[in-house]
Amino acid sequence: MFNSSSSQVDRRLNSLEAHLQQENPVLLQVVQSFRELDRVAYRMGLISRDDSFATRVPWWPMISILGTFSSGKSSFINSFIGQKLQRTGNQAVDDKFTVICYSNEGTIRTLPGLALDADPRFPFYQISQQIEHVVKGEGKRIDAYLQLKTCMTEKLRGKILIDSPGFDADAQRTSTLRITEHIMNLSDLVLVFFDARHPEPGAMKDTLDHLVRNTINRSDSNKFLFILNQVDCTVREDNLEDVTAAWQRSISQSGLTAGRFYQIYNLDAALPIDNPTLKARYESKRQQDMDEIDERIRRVEVERVYRIIGVLEHTAKLMMHQVAPLTRDLLRRWRKYTLVLDAALVALIATGILTLISAGHPVGSWIDVNTWIAQPTWIQVAVATLAAAAFSTVGFLHFSLRKLTANFLHMRIGKEIPETDLQEYVRNAFRKNTHPLRPLLGSQPAGWGRLAHNRIEKVLKQSDSYVQNLNDQFTNPSGRKDAANPTIQPDTE
């Protein structure tokens, strides 16, 4: 089983490396750095042998399109790719997350969610396990949450688009929000759509909470673009500024007081504008904002490389500065609790033996050999039986106490550490270190030591080298002609 699991991971990574060999040599080297982290993680027990940090990262540029029902997400996608791929309408027309990618075939195809759940190159690899964790039994219904659509258009080459179901859906709400949070974390660009036809959104509470309030404190908040769509509805009253201000007030109540707010509409479905001056003003504003959105979409290829290098660096630092220390602290507490209970157990047994020996003996006097021999036979037999039973079961009782304290601390992990990758890694590491065959008095977590520390230091140096050389591909402060497009040479010492 060990060899089979390892070979499956190797096949997946080899396939990924073969793809990146032609598509992006920089990321090919990043995969090799992920392999270094995997080696440490396997020994520490953070991930299983059939898993890899590299398979937890979407390797294609990823653009997510979120918002409420009828906010124009599907129309925007159709307009962007130049094909009628997504159904459009004023009602909820799609209740699944739709992953859209390029195909060499001229025919548009729709594939089930399993195609995404089982392919590590996509951002939903093994998402069914997360859904199952949120709602029992729903992981088996992956096709009810996801679908994959493919079509031939140059706008999609080398990119992934994700169209989400509306946030104001009542059905499958918990799982939908979990998946949405998942793709927000992984995306290189997130377009958040609002419907200009509803400037005072009572039904938008979930959207504002999950797409605004939860993004303002993120380190990658600049990847969120807030788009007021279908602004052509303001033509008749010519009140675009008032509608935009109303939306900005709604969003500011959720904490977002700065940032770019785009205003667009679909020319093919727009209301007619008879006034030439008004029409020119609306179309000029729309085109300006669309150009900026298109420019951000074109930049995701570069941002994708930085994102993946950032994940590599984040994972390395997480292992070194949080997983190892937290696991070490948990093991220290586990040893302390176990030894205290062991001592209490030994004291209890010793007290019982001494009580039997002292039965019928005057209080405060010493017990000598003659006194012990003079004890009634039943006391001698009881003491000998208790002592023999205590020594024969001491091992069983010790391991029972080990397990008891380990289970207690394992439950504490869920309360002390938020439900993130960090919690998962600490849980797995602690579980490995409290295995019955592991020593109680070890000073370091399993798999963690000078060699592991050096491996992670090496990966961190490599990630710095990747970023520095990537910067040199796009910047040249010195102005030297020979400074452009260097070959990345990571630290291999």
C-alpha positions in Angstrom: 0.0 0.0 0.0 2.9 2.3 0.8 4.5 1.8 -2.6 1.2 2.1 -4.4 0.3 5.4 -2.7 3.8 6.8 -3.3 3.7 5.8 -7.0 0.3 7.5 -7.5 1.7 10.8 -6.1 4.8 10.4 -8.3 2.7 9.8 -11.3 0.6 12.9 -10.6 3.6 15.1 -10.0 5.4 13.7 -13.0 2.4 14.5 -15.2 2.3 18.0 -13.8 6.1 18.5 -14.4 5.7 17.3 -18.0 3.0 19.9 -18.5 5.1 22.7 -16.9 8.2 21.7 -18.8 6.7 23.3 -21.9 4.3 25.8 -20.3 6.4 27.4 -17.5 9.9 26.3 -16.5 9.8 28.5 -13.4 6.9 26.6 -11.9 8.7 23.3 -12.8 11.4 24.2 -10.3 8.7 25.1 -7.8 7.2 21.6 -8.0 10.6 20.2 -7.1 10.7 22.5 -4.0 7.2 21.2 -3.1 8.7 17.7 -3.2 11.3 18.7 -0.6 8.5 19.9 1.7 6.6 16.6 1.1 9.6 14.7 2.4 9.6 16.5 5.7 5.8 16.4 5.9 5.7 12.6 5.4 8.2 12.0 8.2 6.3 14.4 10.5 3.0 12.8 9.6 1.4 16.1 8.4 0.0 14.6 5.2 -0.4 11.0 4.0 1.9 9.3 1.5 -0.8 9.5 -1.2 -0.9 13.3 -0.8 1.4 16.2 -1.8 1.4 19.9 -1.1 1.8 20.4 -4.8 -1.5 18.7 -5.5 -3.3 21.2 -3.2 -2.4 24.1 -5.4 -4.2 25.0 -8.7 -1.5 25.3 -11.2 -3.5 27.2 -13.9 -4.4 30.9 -13.7 -7.8 31.0 -11.9 -10.5 33.7 -12.1 -13.6 33.4 -10.0 -16.8 35.2 -10.7 -19.1 35.5 -7.7 -22.3 37.4 -6.8 -26.0 37.0 -6.5 -28.5 35.5 -8.8 -29.3 37.7 -11.9 -26.3 39.9 -11.3 -25.1 39.3 -14.8 -22.3 36.9 -14.1 -23.2 34.5 -16.9 -23.7 37.3 -19.4 -20.3 38.7 -18.6 -18.7 35.3 -19.1 -20.5 34.8 -22.5 -19.4 38.3 -23.6 -15.8 37.7 -22.4 -15.3 34.4 -24.2 -17.4 35.4 -27.2 -19.7 32.3 -27.0 -23.0 31.6 -25.4 -21.7 29.1 -23.0 -23.7 29.9 -19.8 -27.4 30.2 -19.6 -28.6 33.7 -18.7 -31.9 35.0 -17.2 -33.4 37.0 -14.4 -34.0 33.9 -12.3 -31.5 31.4 -10.9 -30.5 29.4 -14.0 -27.5 27.5 -12.6 -27.1 26.1 -9.1 -23.7 24.6 -9.5 -20.1 25.9 -9.6 -19.1 25.7 -13.2 -15.4 25.4 -14.1 -14.7 26.7 -17.6 -11.5 25.9 -19.5 -10.1 25.7 -23.0 -10.6 22.7 -25.2 -9.1 21.7 -28.6 -12.5 20.5 -29.7 -14.9 22.9 -31.4 -17.9 21.4 -29.5 -18.8 22.7 -26.1 -18.9 19.9 -23.6 -20.3 19.6 -20.1 -18.6 17.1 -17.8 -19.7 16.0 -14.3 -18.2 17.2 -11.0 -16.2 14.0 -10.7 -14.0 15.2 -13.5 -12.9 18.0 -11.1 -12.8 16.1 -7.9 -10.4 13.5 -9.2 -8.0 15.7 -11.2 -5.2 17.4 -9.1 -4.6 20.0 -11.7 -8.0 21.7 -11.0 -8.8 23.7 -7.9 -11.5 21.3 -6.7 -9.3 18.2 -6.3 -10.8 16.0 -3.6 -13.3 18.8 -2.6 -15.8 16.1 -2.0 -14.0 15.3 1.2 -14.4 18.8 2.5 -18.1 18.8 1.6 -18.5 15.6 3.4 -16.8 17.1 6.5 -19.3 20.0 6.4 -22.5 18.1 5.6 -22.5 14.3 6.2 -23.4 12.4 3.0 -23.1 15.4 0.7 -19.6 14.4 -0.4 -21.1 11.6 -2.5 -23.3 14.1 -4.3 -20.3 16.0 -5.9 -22.1 16.3 -9.2 -24.8 18.4 -7.5 -22.2 21.0 -6.7 -19.8 21.1 -9.6 -19.6 20.8 -13.3 -16.9 21.3 -15.9 -17.5 23.0 -19.3 -15.0 23.2 -22.1 -14.9 25.2 -25.3 -12.5 26.4 -27.9 -11.7 30.1 -27.5 -8.4 31.9 -27.2 -9.7 33.9 -24.2 -9.6 30.7 -22.2 -6.3 29.3 -23.3 -4.1 28.8 -20.2 -6.8 30.0 -17.8 -9.6 28.7 -15.7 -12.9 30.6 -15.1 -15.2 29.7 -12.3 -18.9 30.7 -12.3 -20.5 30.4 -9.0 -24.2 29.9 -8.0 -25.8 32.9 -6.3 -25.2 33.6 -2.7 -28.9 34.1 -1.8 -29.6 30.4 -2.4 -31.2 28.6 0.5 -30.5 25.1 -0.7 -27.1 23.6 0.1 -26.1 26.9 1.7 -23.4 25.6 4.1 -21.6 23.5 1.5 -21.9 26.3 -1.1 -20.2 28.8 1.2 -17.5 26.4 2.1 -16.7 25.9 -1.6 -16.9 29.6 -2.2 -14.4 30.2 0.6 -12.2 27.6 -1.0 -12.1 29.1 -4.4 -11.6 32.7 -3.0 -8.5 31.5 -1.3 -7.1 29.8 -4.4 -8.1 32.4 -7.1 -5.7 34.8 -8.7 -8.5 37.2 -9.4 -12.0 37.4 -7.9 -14.8 39.4 -9.7 -17.6 40.2 -7.3 -20.8 41.2 -9.1 -23.6 43.3 -7.8 -26.9 44.0 -9.5 -27.4 47.8 -10.1 -31.2 47.2 -10.4 -31.4 46.5 -6.6 -29.5 49.4 -5.0 -30.8 48.6 -1.5 -30.2 44.9 -1.2 -32.1 43.3 1.7 -31.3 39.8 0.3 -27.6 40.7 -0.2 -26.6 40.2 3.5 -24.8 36.9 2.8 -23.0 38.4 -0.2 -21.8 41.4 1.8 -20.8 39.3 4.7 -18.8 36.7 2.8 -17.6 38.7 -0.1 -16.9 42.1 1.5 -16.4 41.8 5.3 -14.3 38.7 5.0 -12.0 40.2 2.3 -11.0 43.6 3.7 -8.4 42.2 6.2 -6.9 39.7 3.7 -3.3 40.2 2.6 -4.5 39.5 -1.0 -7.5 41.9 -0.9 -6.3 43.6 -4.0 -7.3 40.6 -6.1 -11.0 41.4 -5.4 -12.7 43.6 -8.0 -16.2 44.8 -7.0 -18.4 45.3 -10.1 -21.7 47.1 -10.3 -23.3 45.4 -13.3 -26.3 46.3 -15.5 -25.9 50.0 -14.8 -27.9 50.7 -18.1 -31.0 50.4 -15.8 -30.1 54.0 -14.7 -30.4 55.5 -18.2 -34.0 56.6 -18.0 -33.5 58.6 -14.8 -29.8 59.4 -15.6 -29.0 58.6 -12.0 -25.9 56.4 -12.3 -24.0 58.4 -9.7 -26.9 58.0 -7.2 -27.2 54.3 -7.7 -23.4 53.8 -7.4 -23.4 55.9 -4.2 -26.2 53.7 -2.8 -24.2 50.6 -3.4 -21.1 52.1 -2.0 -23.0 53.0 1.2 -24.2 49.4 1.5 -20.7 48.1 1.1 -19.2 50.6 3.4 -21.6 49.3 6.1 -19.7 46.0 5.8 -16.4 47.7 6.4 -15.1 48.4 2.8 -14.5 52.1 2.6 -11.9 52.1 -0.2 -11.1 50.3 -3.4 -12.1 50.4 -7.0 -15.8 50.0 -7.9 -16.4 49.2 -11.6 -19.6 50.0 -13.5 -20.4 48.0 -16.6 -23.3 46.5 -18.6 -23.9 44.1 -21.5 -24.2 46.0 -24.8 -26.2 43.2 -26.4 -28.8 43.3 -23.7 -28.7 47.0 -22.8 -31.7 49.3 -22.7 -31.9 51.6 -25.8 -30.3 55.1 -25.3 -31.8 57.6 -27.6 -29.9 60.6 -26.4 -26.5 60.6 -28.3 -24.7 62.5 -25.6 -26.0 60.2 -22.8 -25.2 57.2 -24.8 -21.7 58.3 -25.5 -21.1 59.0 -21.8 -22.5 55.6 -20.6 -20.6 53.7 -23.3 -17.3 55.6 -22.6 -17.6 54.9 -18.9 -18.4 51.2 -19.6 -15.5 50.8 -22.0 -13.0 52.4 -19.6 -14.0 50.0 -16.8 -14.1 47.0 -19.1 -10.6 47.8 -20.3 -9.3 47.9 -16.7 -11.0 44.5 -15.9 -9.6 43.0 -19.1 -6.1 44.2 -18.1 -6.4 42.6 -14.7 -7.5 39.3 -16.3 -4.5 39.4 -18.7 -2.2 39.8 -15.7 -3.4 36.6 -13.9 -0.7 34.6 -15.7 2.0 36.5 -13.9 0.1 36.7 -10.7 -0.5 33.0 -10.8 3.3 32.3 -10.6 3.7 34.7 -7.7 0.7 33.0 -6.0 2.1 29.5 -6.2 5.6 30.7 -5.0 3.7 32.4 -2.2 2.0 29.1 -1.3 5.3 27.3 -1.3 6.8 29.9 1.1 3.7 30.1 3.3 3.7 26.3 3.7 7.4 26.1 4.5 7.0 28.9 7.2 3.9 27.3 8.5 5.7 24.0 9.1 8.7 25.6 10.7 7.2 28.4 12.8 3.8 27.0 13.7 3.3 23.3 13.1 6.6 22.2 14.8 6.3 24.5 17.8 2.6 23.8 18.4 3.2 20.1 18.1 6.1 20.3 20.5 3.9 22.2 23.0 1.1 19.7 22.7 3.6 16.8 23.3 5.0 18.6 26.4 1.5 18.9 27.8 0.7 15.3 26.9 3.9 14.1 28.7 3.1 16.2 31.8 -0.5 15.1 32.0 0.4 11.4 31.5 3.2 11.5 34.1 1.0 13.2 36.6 -1.6 10.5 36.2 1.0 7.8 36.3 2.3 9.2 39.6 -1.2 9.4 41.0 -1.9 5.8 39.9 1.4 4.6 41.6 0.6 6.5 44.7 -2.9 5.0 44.8 -1.6 1.5 44.4 1.1 2.1 47.0 -1.4 3.5 49.4 -3.6 0.4 49.0 -0.7 -1.9 49.7 0.4 0.0 52.7 -3.2 0.1 54.0 -3.4 -3.7 53.8 0.0 -4.2 55.5 -1.0 -1.8 58.2 -4.4 -3.4 58.9 -4.8 -4.0 62.6 -1.4 -2.5 63.4 -1.2 0.4 65.9 -1.2 3.8 64.2 2.1 5.7 64.3 4.4 2.6 64.8 6.9 1.2 62.4 6.2 -2.0 60.6 9.1 -4.5 60.9 9.5 -7.9 59.4 8.3 -9.7 62.5 5.2 -7.6 62.6 4.5 -8.4 58.9 5.0 -12.2 59.5 2.6 -11.9 62.4 -0.1 -10.4 60.2 -3.1 -12.7 59.5 -2.7 -14.9 56.4 -5.6 -13.2 54.5 -3.8 -9.8 54.7 -0.5 -11.3 53.4 -2.4 -13.0 50.6 -4.3 -9.8 49.7 -1.2 -7.7 49.7 0.7 -10.2 47.5 -2.2 -10.5 45.2 -2.6 -6.7 44.9 1.1 -6.1 44.3 1.2 -8.8 41.6 -1.9 -7.4 39.9 -0.5 -3.9 40.1 2.8 -4.8 38.5 1.2 -7.0 35.8 -1.3 -4.3 34.8 1.0 -1.3 35.2 1.8 -1.3 31.4 -1.8 -1.6 30.4 -2.8 1.3 32.8 0.0 3.5 31.6 -0.9 3.1 27.9 -4.6 3.7 28.8 -3.6 6.9 30.5 -1.5 7.9 27.5 -4.5 7.4 25.2 -6.8 9.3 27.6 -4.6 12.4 27.8 -3.9 12.2 24.0 -7.7 12.2 23.2 -8.3 15.1 25.6 -5.6 17.2 23.9 -6.7 16.1 20.5 -10.1 17.6 21.3 -8.5 20.8 22.6 -6.8 21.3 19.2 -10.1 22.0 17.6 -10.8 24.7 20.2 -7.3 26.3 20.3 -6.6 26.3 16.5 -9.0 27.6 13.9 -10.2 25.1 11.3 -7.5 25.7 8.7 -4.6 23.7 7.2 -2.7 24.5 10.3 -5.2 22.6 12.4 -5.1 19.6 10.0 -1.3 19.4 10.1 -1.1 19.7 13.9 -3.8 17.1 14.4 -1.9 14.7 12.1 1.5 15.3 13.7 0.1 14.9 17.2 -1.7 11.7 16.3 1.5 10.2 14.9 3.5 11.3 18.0 1.0 9.7 20.4 1.0 6.4 18.7 1.5 3.6 21.3 4.9 2.7 19.7 6.2 6.3 20.0 8.3 7.0 23.1 6.7 9.2 25.8 9.8 11.3 26.6 11.0 12.3 23.1 12.3 15.9 23.0 11.2 16.6 19.4 8.2 15.7 17.3 8.6 12.7 15.0 10.4 13.7 11.8 11.5 17.1 13.1 15.1 17.8 13.7 18.2 19.5 12.2 17.8 17.7 8.9 14.2 18.7 8.5 14.9 22.3 9.6 17.7 22.5 7.0 15.4 21.2 4.2 12.8 23.9 5.0 15.5 26.6 5.2 16.6 25.4 1.7 13.1 25.7 0.3 12.7 29.2 1.8 16.0 30.3 0.1 14.7 28.8 -3.2 11.4 30.6 -2.9 13.3 33.9 -2.4 15.4 33.1 -5.4 12.3 32.4 -7.5 10.7 35.7 -6.6 13.9 37.7 -7.1 14.5 36.2 -10.6 10.8 36.5 -11.5 11.0 40.2 -10.6 14.0 40.5 -12.9 11.8 39.2 -15.8 9.5 42.2 -15.4 11.7 44.9 -14.0 15.2 46.2 -14.8 16.1 49.1 -12.4 19.7 49.1 -13.5 18.7 49.6 -17.2 21.3 47.1 -18.4 20.3 45.1 -21.5 21.9 41.9 -20.2 19.9 42.0 -17.0 16.6 41.0 -18.6 15.1 37.5 -18.6 17.7 35.7 -16.5 17.6 32.0 -15.9 16.4 31.0 -12.5 19.0 29.1 -10.6 17.6 28.0 -7.2 19.9 27.3 -4.2 20.7 23.6 -4.3 23.2 23.4 -1.5 
